[in-house]
C-alpha cells in the first residue's frame, strides 16, 4: 500500500460483504488505511470459492476444490502472497495435452500441446478480433454489441468449422464453464485479442494450499470477521449505509460509512437495496450468468498418469471435462487427479457419479491408466448447488448486453462493488478477485479524500 494511502481513512467505518479473496483483499488494504472494518460472510469459513480439501485424503495430501492455478502474469495475487510470506510453487511444467475420442469412441491423447488448438482458434477468429481491436475493445461499442449477440455455436456454423475446431471449442467449457451454444462469441474474441500469449504460461499454486492466502488475509481481522452472517438487505440513504444481517435466525443492522459488496452477482441480485440500484446496474447483475462447474478430486494409490514426455494435464471435450495432477508438488506415493467439468459436462459428471460413484469416474480414465492403481479417496464439489455461489464463476451469454458490463463495477453512492465478475482482464480468476478487492478499497479512499477536500474548500 502506497504511503499516500496510509491512515487516510482513520475514523471511517466500512462493512465488507463477503470473505472471499475479493473481500479479504479489500479489508487488508482498508485496515492499512486506518479504516474501521467489519467483514461479513454467510459461510462458516473464509475463502469463498477458494476451497482446499484436506480431510479424507491419505498421506496428509490435499487438493483444490475451487480456485486452483495462478498464472505467471497474475501480478496482484502473486505480489500479495509474497507480501504475506507465502511461497508459490511451480506446477504442471509440461502444460496441457489434448484428449479426444478416436474412431472406436475411446479417448486418446491427440495433441501433446493443447496450445496448438488455441492458436488455431485464434487464427480463425482474427477477422472478428481485428474489428474488436478497432473498437479499442470497448464493450459499449456497436462492434462489441454485434459480436456479442452471436453464440460461439452460431459462429462455428457460420464459418463452417471442421470437427477439430468444434471439438476445441467444446473443450473450452472447462475454461469458460459454458457450452458453445451458451457462450457469447465476445468471450472468445476478448480472450484472444490481448497482447499476451494465447495459451497460459507458467502456472503456480500456493505451497500448503491456496486457502492459506485467505487465512493469512483473515488473521489480522480477529473479531472484525463475522462468519455465518448473511447480508439480507442494504439501505444507502444519505451519508451512510445500513446493512441488515441474519445470524442464527436473528436479524441485526450495522451502520457504516461505506459498503464493499463482493458477493457473486448470482447472490447479490437477491438482496433488496433501498433505494434501488440504477436500472442499468440492476439489469447487469440480473442478467449475468454463472457457469455450472463440478470439481472432482480422486486420490489414487499411485500416480499412473506420469509418463515421460507427456504432460500431467489434459483438456478435453469429453464428459469428464479437463483434468490435471492436483498435487504434484506434494510428497507421497499416491496422488490426486483434479477433474473440472464445466457446462453440460458438469451435468454429465453428476449423472455418472450418481449412478456409479467415484468408481465410474475412475473407469472413465482407463485411457490414462487408472486400472493400474486403486482409488483411495475422493471428494466432489458441485458449485452450482452451493447457495452462496450458485455457480463456478461468471460468463457472458448472447443475451447479456455488452454496454451493461461497466455497471458491474460502478460504485453507487457509498457502495462499491468487487469480485471476479467485476474484473475486465481477470474475470473468472482468483487474481481478478484480489485485484478488484484492492481497487474497491482504493475507490473508497478516493471518494472519501475527494469529499474531505470539497468540505475543506467550502469551509475556507
Order of alpha helices (4+ residues) and beta strands (2+ residues): beta-alpha-beta-beta-beta-beta-alpha-beta-beta-beta-alpha-alpha-alpha-alpha-alpha-alpha-beta-alpha-beta-beta-beta-beta-beta-alpha-beta-alpha-beta-beta-beta-beta-beta-alpha-beta-beta-beta-alpha
